[in-house]
Amino acid sequence: MCEIVIADSEYLEREVLKDIINNIDGAHIVGEGRTGRSAVELCAALMPQMVFLNLGLNVKHSLEAAWQIRKSNQSIVIVLTAADGKGLFRKDLSAISADEFLHKPVRPSKINEIVRKYMSNFNAKKDVDNLQSKREFSQNIPQTVSKEVAKALHYINDYYTDNITLDSVAGSVFLSSNYLSRLFKREVGVNFSSYLLCKRLDEAKRLLGETETPVLSISNSLSFSDSSYFCKVFKKYIGSTPKEFRNETKKRIYNASMC
């Protein structure tokens, strides 16, 4: 569920926006206000994933509100709207703490596109958070799992860089693929393919951060079908491209060394 706050001084504008957003599967308006101040208060109290904030007549106050919202919640998606553009089309949205800028009247299809785009990002983040929470199984397999699942985990941890499949893992522990799939999901909390992907992404992050190995070589070494697919999956679950991740890691290491 994507929870959204809207703030617009025009009642009819709010009603139109509410109608559009509430008809998007998975999106829900949790609060509405008339001013930037109300948007700040609603976002602080409700912690939504998105906020639609109209610049209104007082652009300065609205941008201040956007800045305050961003300061209190770094991950929230801020969408600014304005009737006449307010001269912001040429500005860098990141400089004013916004992710998107829409010129009114906004087409319903555009709102739908933006909400769905960020909903996809939210879902990807939840997926990777869920995957990363299972790292304990790869570092120290708990005694609470069955003997069969423990063997399967050991096999995956040893051969995740190879082109292994559920069938090959099931064969290594003498179980049917369907039975191992159900057992694995019940005891580990994620399915086989998600766990395998988590292992490969962890290794990809290590190689990107600690070596100068080319992205294509990393993709091949982890048995991804091709480098473009690897980059797409990495971007979806990690939130940045392999190149961006490597550059950011280098920057953090450099900044830490200067302290």
GIWOVEN-V151950 format. One record per residue. RES is the residue in one small letter. PSI is psi in whole degrees, 0 to 359 (none if undefined). Layout:
RES&PSI / RES&PSI
//
This chain:
m&130 / c&112 / e&132 / i&139 / v&140 / i&145 / a&118 / d&135 / s&341 / e&119 / y&312 / l&324 / e&318 / r&318 / e&318 / v&315 / l&318 / k&316 / d&318 / i&310 / i&318 / n&350 / n&6 / i&122 / d&127 / g&354 / a&145 / h&130 / i&121 / v&349 / g&150 / e&147 / g&176 / r&338 / t&169 / g&321 / r&317 / s&325 / a&319 / v&313 / e&318 / l&318 / c&325 / a&323 / a&323 / l&341 / m&58 / p&169 / q&333 / m&155 / v&132 / f&116 / l&118 / n&136 / l&330 / g&205 / l&328 / n&88 / v&319 / k&314 / h&323 / s&320 / l&326 / e&320 / a&317 / a&318 / w&318 / q&320 / i&314 / r&321 / k&323 / s&343 / n&96 / q&335 / s&350 / i&144 / v&121 / i&121 / v&115 / l&140 / t&149 / a&146 / a&327 / d&12 / g&330 / k&22 / g&17 / l&354 / f&334 / r&0 / k&156 / d&118 / l&329 / s&333 / a&340 / i&23 / s&28 / a&154 / d&329 / e&152 / f&127 / l&132 / h&120 / k&151 / p&136 / v&133 / r&138 / p&324 / s&327 / k&318 / i&316 / n&316 / e&315 / i&314 / v&315 / r&323 / k&313 / y&331 / m&321 / s&320 / n&319 / f&316 / n&322 / a&319 / k&319 / k&320 / d&312 / v&326 / d&321 / n&320 / l&313 / q&332 / s&345 / k&7 / r&333 / e&328 / f&328 / s&333 / q&319 / n&93 / i&118 / p&156 / q&352 / t&343 / v&157 / s&165 / k&321 / e&316 / v&323 / a&317 / k&320 / a&319 / l&318 / h&319 / y&314 / i&316 / n&330 / d&329 / y&19 / y&339 / t&344 / d&172 / n&63 / i&157 / t&170 / l&322 / d&317 / s&323 / v&317 / a&320 / g&327 / s&339 / v&11 / f&45 / l&160 / s&154 / s&317 / n&317 / y&315 / l&321 / s&313 / r&316 / l&317 / f&312 / k&320 / r&320 / e&329 / v&328 / g&345 / v&161 / n&173 / f&312 / s&324 / s&319 / y&316 / l&318 / l&319 / c&316 / k&315 / r&321 / l&323 / d&316 / e&322 / a&318 / k&320 / r&313 / l&322 / l&323 / g&331 / e&349 / t&173 / e&19 / t&129 / p&150 / v&318 / l&319 / s&321 / i&316 / s&313 / n&320 / s&338 / l&12 / s&30 / f&149 / s&322 / d&166 / s&327 / s&321 / y&319 / f&314 / c&321 / k&315 / v&318 / f&315 / k&318 / k&314 / y&331 / i&334 / g&359 / s&163 / t&161 / p&318 / k&316 / e&319 / f&316 / r&315 / n&318 / e&322 / t&316 / k&319 / k&318 / r&318 / i&317 / y&314 / n&322 / a&323 / s&339 / m&350 / c&none
//
